[in-house]
Amino acid sequence: MTEVKQSIAQHYHERTKYDPETIGSKNHQIDWEKQPIPFKEYKVGTTIDLKPYLQEQIDPEKDLGEGERLSNLFLCSYGLTGKVATMMGNHYLRAAPSAGGLYPAEVYLISRGTPLLPAGLYNYQAKTHSLLRFWDNRIWPELQDACFWHPALENTKLAIAITTIFYRSAWRYEDRAYRRIFLDTGHLLGNIELASAFTNYRPHLIGGFTDEAINQMLYLDTQEEQAIAIVALADLLDIEQNLSQWESALPSGTQTDYPLIPDGELLKYLHQAAHINSNSPKVPSWKTRETAEYSEDKYNFPFCTKVSTVTPSISWGRDLGALRKTILKRRSTREYTGEPIALKELLAVLDFTYQPHHYINQDLDRNPDYFDLSLIETFIAVSGVDGLEEGCYYYAPVAQELRQ
């Protein structure tokens, strides 16, 4: 029988696994002289300063203008929230955590034309908390075409494009950086989702697009940087932008015919193989998505210990003020005490993460967009939770329980 060859995605996953017998060989010497700069600079462009629109607290009695809303959205999504003194100078931390504090993502805003933002392309400059307009032509039809005319782009006037600069993460993690990059992108998208809730936007994720077209539209050097995700940003204060929900992802082809790929080239080869190009089959129509994507729990061990995860929801206070404060306060840290956490704290985290419909009375989206939840299963390794036996647990989101 002919052996079925692994797909390039499976091959990448196997090649970049950590293994006790091989992990030592993967520790390369970091070249501190070539440490990447986590900020992108443009030589020309028009700056729109978002700092004057910042507020210590959002006043619930005041209607926020477009400037205040966008300033808060970008600050709580990817803005600077702290700094650490190092031998190389100040290292800035952001609202979204990043593996190694390397921040490979870049955030762009595409405007169809609003009172504050004329049509064009903008890059979010986190270091100065500003938007830099580097292209002033109307490119919305190009965006729609590249996204196979996703319905969320029909009435919206703003869209976010998230890209990655591969070397920022690969400098430290080499080929394994591709895992880190998407982990970081997930953190960033999660922040955009939460920050949108208190700025009256509704993000619609788009993970199916023509990679080459988006890269060209953003004028990216594709040897260094490429697009990862698009987010149509619906303004909930405009009734025409209160939209239905649609599918957010399209599959790329499965590649099983690939050469022997040397270390250091695997990351970019996989990304290129996952491209959707202009020759891919066109999508006849994007299907609507009205219900949550968890349909059933995959694992139901017959003789396992089951622990209910049903718990009171976290109260985020008036107008989600405590949520905003938490986003701006949290950041990557290794200053762990090593003390156990309480079971109720673990349950609160699981409930907030996996049961968004429990938060509808706090004006959080009860059914946020995901790319494909059917691909995800969650296991929790417990070694220090008061009230919970040590061991490995499967989290069953439909039944709301931990199964050991």
KEVO-776085 format. One line per field, with one value per residue (C-alpha): residue number from 1; residue in three letters; x, y, z. Coordinates in nm, 4 decimals. Last residue first. Layout:
resi <- c(NUM|...) $
resn <- c(ala|...) $
east <- c(X|...) $
north <- c(Y|...) $
up <- c(Z|...) $
% end
This chain:
resi <- c(404|403|402|401|400|399|398|397|396|395|394|393|392|391|390|389|388|387|386|385|384|383|382|381|380|379|378|377|376|375|374|373|372|371|370|369|368|367|366|365|364|363|362|361|360|359|358|357|356|355|354|353|352|351|350|349|348|347|346|345|344|343|342|341|340|339|338|337|336|335|334|333|332|331|330|329|328|327|326|325|324|323|322|321|320|319|318|317|316|315|314|313|312|311|310|309|308|307|306|305|304|303|302|301|300|299|298|297|296|295|294|293|292|291|290|289|288|287|286|285|284|283|282|281|280|279|278|277|276|275|274|273|272|271|270|269|268|267|266|265|264|263|262|261|260|259|258|257|256|255|254|253|252|251|250|249|248|247|246|245|244|243|242|241|240|239|238|237|236|235|234|233|232|231|230|229|228|227|226|225|224|223|222|221|220|219|218|217|216|215|214|213|212|211|210|209|208|207|206|205|204|203|202|201|200|199|198|197|196|195|194|193|192|191|190|189|188|187|186|185|184|183|182|181|180|179|178|177|176|175|174|173|172|171|170|169|168|167|166|165|164|163|162|161|160|159|158|157|156|155|154|153|152|151|150|149|148|147|146|145|144|143|142|141|140|139|138|137|136|135|134|133|132|131|130|129|128|127|126|125|124|123|122|121|120|119|118|117|116|115|114|113|112|111|110|109|108|107|106|105|104|103|102|101|100|99|98|97|96|95|94|93|92|91|90|89|88|87|86|85|84|83|82|81|80|79|78|77|76|75|74|73|72|71|70|69|68|67|66|65|64|63|62|61|60|59|58|57|56|55|54|53|52|51|50|49|48|47|46|45|44|43|42|41|40|39|38|37|36|35|34|33|32|31|30|29|28|27|26|25|24|23|22|21|20|19|18|17|16|15|14|13|12|11|10|9|8|7|6|5|4|3|2|1) $
resn <- c(gln|arg|leu|glu|gln|ala|val|pro|ala|tyr|tyr|tyr|cys|gly|glu|glu|leu|gly|asp|val|gly|ser|val|ala|ile|phe|thr|glu|ile|leu|ser|leu|asp|phe|tyr|asp|pro|asn|arg|asp|leu|asp|gln|asn|ile|tyr|his|his|pro|gln|tyr|thr|phe|asp|leu|val|ala|leu|leu|glu|lys|leu|ala|ile|pro|glu|gly|thr|tyr|glu|arg|thr|ser|arg|arg|lys|leu|ile|thr|lys|arg|leu|ala|gly|leu|asp|arg|gly|trp|ser|ile|ser|pro|thr|val|thr|ser|val|lys|thr|cys|phe|pro|phe|asn|tyr|lys|asp|glu|ser|tyr|glu|ala|thr|glu|arg|thr|lys|trp|ser|pro|val|lys|pro|ser|asn|ser|asn|ile|his|ala|ala|gln|his|leu|tyr|lys|leu|leu|glu|gly|asp|pro|ile|leu|pro|tyr|asp|thr|gln|thr|gly|ser|pro|leu|ala|ser|glu|trp|gln|ser|leu|asn|gln|glu|ile|asp|leu|leu|asp|ala|leu|ala|val|ile|ala|ile|ala|gln|glu|glu|gln|thr|asp|leu|tyr|leu|met|gln|asn|ile|ala|glu|asp|thr|phe|gly|gly|ile|leu|his|pro|arg|tyr|asn|thr|phe|ala|ser|ala|leu|glu|ile|asn|gly|leu|leu|his|gly|thr|asp|leu|phe|ile|arg|arg|tyr|ala|arg|asp|glu|tyr|arg|trp|ala|ser|arg|tyr|phe|ile|thr|thr|ile|ala|ile|ala|leu|lys|thr|asn|glu|leu|ala|pro|his|trp|phe|cys|ala|asp|gln|leu|glu|pro|trp|ile|arg|asn|asp|trp|phe|arg|leu|leu|ser|his|thr|lys|ala|gln|tyr|asn|tyr|leu|gly|ala|pro|leu|leu|pro|thr|gly|arg|ser|ile|leu|tyr|val|glu|ala|pro|tyr|leu|gly|gly|ala|ser|pro|ala|ala|arg|leu|tyr|his|asn|gly|met|met|thr|ala|val|lys|gly|thr|leu|gly|tyr|ser|cys|leu|phe|leu|asn|ser|leu|arg|glu|gly|glu|gly|leu|asp|lys|glu|pro|asp|ile|gln|glu|gln|leu|tyr|pro|lys|leu|asp|ile|thr|thr|gly|val|lys|tyr|glu|lys|phe|pro|ile|pro|gln|lys|glu|trp|asp|ile|gln|his|asn|lys|ser|gly|ile|thr|glu|pro|asp|tyr|lys|thr|arg|glu|his|tyr|his|gln|ala|ile|ser|gln|lys|val|glu|thr|met) $
east <- c(-1.0259|-1.3339|-1.3910|-1.7484|-1.9671|-2.1669|-2.1201|-1.7719|-1.6232|-1.2764|-1.0549|-0.8535|-0.4980|-0.3931|-0.3806|-0.7059|-0.9076|-1.0055|-0.7055|-0.5518|-0.1772|-0.0747|-0.3555|-0.2886|-0.5897|-0.7031|-0.8993|-1.0152|-1.0047|-1.0711|-1.4501|-1.3996|-1.3303|-1.2425|-1.4200|-1.6724|-1.8444|-2.1781|-2.3015|-2.1203|-2.0597|-2.3285|-2.3106|-2.6445|-2.4985|-2.2239|-2.3335|-2.3531|-1.9731|-1.9336|-1.5847|-1.3482|-1.5501|-1.6570|-1.3086|-1.1532|-1.4239|-1.3771|-1.0037|-1.0688|-1.3328|-1.0827|-0.8483|-0.4938|-0.1949|0.1126|0.4122|0.4580|0.4994|0.7037|0.7346|0.5258|0.3312|0.0822|-0.2325|-0.3105|-0.4536|-0.6775|-0.7867|-0.8845|-1.0910|-1.2673|-1.3272|-1.4997|-1.7311|-1.9960|-2.0662|-1.8871|-1.7087|-1.8937|-1.7418|-2.0085|-2.1234|-2.0025|-2.0880|-1.7586|-1.8916|-1.6214|-1.6348|-1.4093|-1.3699|-1.5139|-1.6835|-1.4557|-1.6679|-1.4411|-1.5589|-1.8102|-2.0947|-2.2194|-1.9781|-2.0112|-2.2611|-2.5607|-2.6498|-2.3799|-2.4659|-2.3075|-2.0735|-2.1760|-2.0390|-1.6816|-1.4413|-1.2250|-0.8565|-0.6858|-0.6633|-0.4637|-0.5360|-0.2015|-0.1343|0.1682|0.3274|0.2884|0.4338|0.7358|0.7898|0.8130|1.0153|1.3025|1.5207|1.5788|1.6043|1.2985|1.3152|1.0719|0.6912|0.4047|0.1453|-0.0202|-0.3754|-0.5452|-0.6647|-0.9799|-1.2050|-1.2779|-1.5233|-1.8645|-2.1272|-2.3008|-2.5831|-2.5163|-2.5833|-2.3974|-2.7080|-2.8215|-2.5118|-2.4198|-2.3032|-2.0152|-1.9027|-1.5277|-1.4480|-1.1498|-0.8876|-0.6300|-0.2706|-0.1199|0.2497|0.5801|0.9514|0.9904|0.6413|0.7557|0.4082|0.2326|-0.0971|-0.2882|-0.0077|-0.0250|-0.4043|-0.3967|-0.1279|-0.3144|-0.6481|-0.8884|-1.0545|-0.9895|-1.2441|-1.3485|-1.6441|-1.5660|-1.8610|-1.7954|-1.9553|-1.6336|-1.6963|-1.7611|-1.4994|-1.2301|-1.3294|-1.3214|-1.0061|-0.8381|-0.9286|-0.7927|-0.4624|-0.4382|-0.5149|-0.2479|0.0032|-0.0793|-0.0638|0.2868|0.4004|0.3176|0.4928|0.7914|0.8721|1.0829|1.3278|1.2068|1.4341|1.4897|1.1861|0.9558|1.0560|1.1730|0.8217|0.6774|0.3127|0.0027|-0.3315|-0.5732|-0.8465|-1.1528|-1.3541|-1.6563|-1.8935|-2.1904|-2.0734|-1.7619|-1.9534|-2.0954|-1.7552|-1.6938|-1.4295|-1.1986|-0.9584|-1.2555|-1.3836|-1.0408|-0.9921|-1.3367|-1.2300|-0.9133|-0.9943|-0.6633|-0.4783|-0.1903|0.0505|-0.1943|-0.0163|-0.2471|-0.1245|-0.0384|0.3222|0.4938|0.1878|0.1947|-0.1166|-0.0694|-0.3314|-0.4541|-0.6970|-1.0324|-1.0389|-1.0433|-1.2201|-1.5530|-1.5312|-1.4023|-1.3689|-1.0907|-0.8436|-0.6684|-0.3418|-0.2026|0.1434|0.2058|0.5496|0.5288|0.8600|0.7670|0.9000|0.5624|0.3282|0.0602|-0.1927|-0.2040|0.1580|0.4955|0.7829|1.1478|1.3555|1.7262|1.9481|2.0600|1.6933|1.4451|1.0866|0.7992|0.4232|0.0855|0.1721|-0.1267|-0.2287|-0.5987|-0.6770|-0.4963|-0.6361|-0.9980|-0.9636|-0.8269|-1.0879|-1.3749|-1.2375|-1.1770|-1.5157|-1.6967|-1.7999|-2.1428|-2.0973|-2.2813|-2.0795|-1.7543|-1.4744|-1.1892|-0.8373|-0.9383|-0.7548|-0.8742|-0.5733|-0.3478|-0.4916|-0.2640|-0.3481|-0.0188|0.0110|0.2704|0.6346|0.9396|0.7371|0.8453|0.7408|0.7931|0.9124|1.2818|1.4476|1.7465|2.0381|2.3179|2.1532|2.2301|2.0490|2.2476|2.0284|1.8443|1.6942|1.9504|1.8560|1.4913|1.5762|1.5354|1.2770|1.0687|0.9355|0.7502|0.8710|0.9277|0.6040|0.3897|0.5652|0.5078|0.1432|0.1023|0.3005|0.0569|0.1910|0.2506|0.0114|0.2081|0.1315|0.0000) $
north <- c(1.4262|1.5886|1.9574|2.0750|2.3158|2.0539|2.2516|2.3816|2.0418|2.1185|1.8101|1.7715|1.6650|1.6090|1.7638|1.7487|2.0702|2.2577|2.4887|2.4892|2.4187|2.1430|2.1339|2.0701|2.1948|2.0549|2.2539|2.1377|2.3564|2.2721|2.2972|2.6533|2.7717|3.1371|3.2901|3.5724|3.6757|3.5270|3.6892|4.0143|4.2010|4.4435|4.3508|4.1667|3.9652|3.8312|3.4695|3.4416|3.4697|3.1201|3.0041|3.2758|3.4368|3.0988|2.9509|3.2502|3.2486|2.8739|2.9184|3.1944|2.9864|2.7042|2.9324|2.9822|2.8062|3.0123|3.0075|3.3821|3.4498|3.7508|3.6254|3.9014|3.9674|4.2477|4.3260|4.6825|4.8268|4.5268|4.5173|4.8860|4.8364|4.5395|4.7328|5.0107|4.7731|5.0469|5.0168|4.7306|4.4301|4.1773|3.8341|3.5733|3.3409|2.9808|2.6636|2.4781|2.1452|1.8914|1.5442|1.2586|1.0080|0.6623|0.6936|0.9592|1.2003|1.3689|1.5754|1.8036|1.8960|2.1783|2.4572|2.7024|2.9369|3.0185|3.2652|3.2179|3.3395|3.1709|3.3670|3.3202|3.1628|3.1610|3.1708|2.8676|2.9541|3.1152|3.4539|3.2999|3.1617|3.1252|2.8302|2.7112|3.0559|3.0426|2.6922|2.7911|3.1018|2.9006|2.6126|2.8230|2.8408|2.4676|2.3204|2.2119|1.8778|1.9333|1.9552|1.7518|1.7083|2.0502|2.0859|2.3860|2.6838|2.6757|2.9811|3.1546|3.4075|3.2651|3.5294|3.7312|3.9736|4.3442|4.6523|4.8744|5.0304|5.1311|5.3475|5.3696|5.0069|5.1067|4.7849|4.7201|4.4642|4.2690|4.1242|3.8636|3.7464|3.9785|3.9519|4.1062|4.0553|3.8962|4.0250|4.3869|4.5222|4.7904|4.7420|4.6715|4.4443|4.2288|4.2200|4.1102|3.8471|3.6932|3.6595|3.6511|3.4126|3.4934|3.7712|3.8582|4.0913|4.3377|4.5188|4.8774|5.0748|5.1693|4.9602|4.6336|4.7069|4.6822|4.3210|4.2071|4.4069|4.2539|3.9044|3.9828|4.0875|3.7774|3.5614|3.7404|3.6638|3.2930|3.3129|3.4567|3.2174|2.9108|3.0635|3.1347|2.7625|2.8229|3.0398|3.1257|3.4196|3.6104|3.4235|3.6495|3.9883|3.8173|3.7321|4.0832|3.9928|4.1576|4.2591|4.4537|4.6560|4.7714|5.0931|5.2139|4.9215|4.8767|4.6176|4.5022|4.2643|4.0924|3.9436|4.0355|3.7683|3.9343|4.0593|4.2008|4.3852|4.5288|4.6431|4.8058|4.9886|5.1321|5.5009|5.6811|5.8520|5.6192|5.6585|5.7856|5.7485|5.6804|5.7871|5.6465|5.7721|5.4367|5.2446|5.3869|5.2350|5.2313|5.4012|5.3400|5.5685|5.7417|6.0432|5.9648|6.1916|6.2501|5.9007|5.7734|5.4124|5.3799|5.0935|5.0726|4.8844|4.6904|4.5308|4.2031|4.0670|4.1959|4.0637|4.0537|3.6966|3.5642|3.8638|3.9990|4.2513|4.5848|4.6533|4.6515|4.8820|4.7866|5.0838|5.0680|4.7813|4.6845|4.6799|4.9188|4.7908|4.9899|4.9969|5.0142|5.0844|5.0361|4.7155|4.6559|4.8755|5.1760|5.1105|5.0930|5.3824|5.6137|5.4905|5.5715|5.9059|6.0182|5.9012|6.0991|5.9638|6.0512|6.1638|6.0286|5.7071|5.9057|5.6734|5.6893|5.8231|5.9701|5.9695|6.1872|6.4205|6.1111|5.9940|6.2074|6.1818|6.1819|6.2368|6.0312|6.0087|5.8276|5.5470|5.3550|5.0156|4.9431|4.6238|4.6792|4.3443|4.2234|4.1851|4.2801|4.0589|3.7511|3.4710|3.1472|2.8579|2.6226|2.3669|2.0963|2.0969|2.0363|1.7093|1.4365|1.6156|1.6978|2.0388|2.0130|2.2208|1.9412|1.7602|2.0717|2.1703|1.8245|1.8365|2.1739|2.0536|1.7647|1.4264|1.1691|0.8774|0.5546|0.3443|0.0000) $
up <- c(3.4107|3.2583|3.3298|3.2857|3.0956|2.9036|2.5826|2.6717|2.7649|2.9042|2.9042|3.2207|3.3004|3.6604|4.0049|4.1992|4.2138|4.5321|4.5340|4.1879|4.1635|3.9241|3.6696|3.3002|3.1038|2.7706|2.5141|2.1708|1.8603|1.4963|1.5330|1.6547|1.3004|1.2315|1.5272|1.5300|1.8506|1.9600|2.2804|2.2026|2.5269|2.6378|3.0071|2.9860|2.6968|2.9213|2.9674|2.5870|2.5812|2.7321|2.6310|2.7479|3.0269|3.1650|3.1459|3.3244|3.5942|3.6467|3.7004|3.9545|4.1332|4.1664|4.3587|4.2346|4.3836|4.4774|4.2445|4.2927|3.9215|3.8110|3.4553|3.3033|2.9851|3.0277|3.2228|3.3289|3.0085|2.9446|3.3101|3.3116|2.9953|3.1541|3.4773|3.2857|3.1016|3.0698|3.4407|3.6042|3.4566|3.6703|3.6101|3.5495|3.8269|3.7807|3.5922|3.5541|3.6837|3.7670|3.6145|3.7248|3.4442|3.3944|3.0542|2.8980|2.6973|2.4445|2.1466|2.3151|2.0844|1.8630|1.9556|1.6654|1.8284|1.6160|1.3396|1.0803|0.7329|0.4322|0.2042|-0.1559|-0.4737|-0.3360|-0.6272|-0.6849|-0.6400|-0.9395|-0.7677|-0.4859|-0.1420|0.0292|0.2614|0.0614|0.0963|0.4730|0.4860|0.2773|0.4896|0.8101|0.6648|0.5337|0.8444|0.8562|0.5077|0.3075|0.1302|-0.1539|-0.1448|-0.2842|-0.0088|-0.0358|0.0918|-0.0700|0.1287|0.3351|0.3748|0.7029|0.8466|0.7805|0.8197|1.0882|1.0176|1.0249|1.2311|0.9835|0.8299|1.1796|1.2249|1.5937|1.5748|1.3464|1.1765|1.1580|0.8870|1.0201|0.7845|0.8834|0.8238|0.5618|0.4776|0.5837|0.5151|0.1731|0.0967|0.1066|0.1677|-0.0380|0.1519|-0.1705|-0.2889|0.0238|0.0053|-0.3614|-0.3034|-0.0124|-0.1898|0.1006|0.3443|0.7090|0.7427|1.0972|1.1561|1.4377|1.5979|1.7041|1.9841|2.1694|2.4811|2.2960|2.0302|2.2975|2.3647|2.0009|1.9206|2.2254|2.1087|1.7627|1.9206|2.1365|1.8338|1.6308|1.9058|1.8955|1.5181|1.5294|1.8008|1.5922|1.2909|1.5177|1.5265|1.2164|1.4132|1.7658|1.8464|1.5239|1.3865|1.5923|1.4549|1.1366|1.0212|1.0050|1.0430|0.9042|1.0505|0.8335|1.0006|0.8107|0.8154|0.6195|0.6633|0.4308|0.1769|0.3619|0.5907|0.2810|0.1812|-0.1804|-0.2426|0.0132|-0.2564|-0.4483|-0.1443|-0.0637|-0.4221|-0.4140|-0.0939|-0.2510|-0.2628|-0.2935|-0.0091|0.0707|0.3651|0.6264|0.9592|1.2532|1.5949|1.9333|1.9111|1.9701|1.8519|1.4995|1.3450|0.9676|0.7511|0.3969|0.2177|0.2275|0.4556|0.8284|1.0744|0.8951|0.7391|0.4019|0.2904|0.5419|0.5689|0.9051|0.9387|1.2338|1.2344|1.4150|1.5112|1.8692|2.0124|2.3830|2.3972|2.2876|2.2643|2.4949|2.3607|2.5461|2.4614|2.6340|2.5418|2.5927|2.7027|2.6242|2.5038|2.8553|2.9528|3.1175|3.0954|2.9520|2.9916|2.8185|2.4557|2.2256|2.0510|2.1136|2.4135|2.2646|1.9180|2.0316|2.2757|2.0061|1.7592|1.9956|2.1083|1.7506|1.6250|1.8918|2.2299|2.3633|2.7214|3.0241|3.0294|3.0640|2.9517|3.1984|3.1663|2.8317|2.5002|2.2129|2.2235|2.1873|1.8532|1.6341|1.2658|1.0784|0.7037|0.5188|0.4222|0.5577|0.7124|1.0216|1.1552|1.5233|1.6930|1.6057|1.5418|1.7469|1.5063|1.7481|2.0087|1.8007|1.9844|1.9928|1.8863|2.1172|1.8797|1.9544|2.3210|2.2351|2.0632|2.3252|2.5408|2.2307|2.1261|1.7997|1.5031|1.2503|1.3400|1.2983|0.9761|0.8287|0.9302|0.7553|0.4507|0.4208|0.5207|0.2503|0.2199|0.2101|-0.0943|0.0000) $
% end
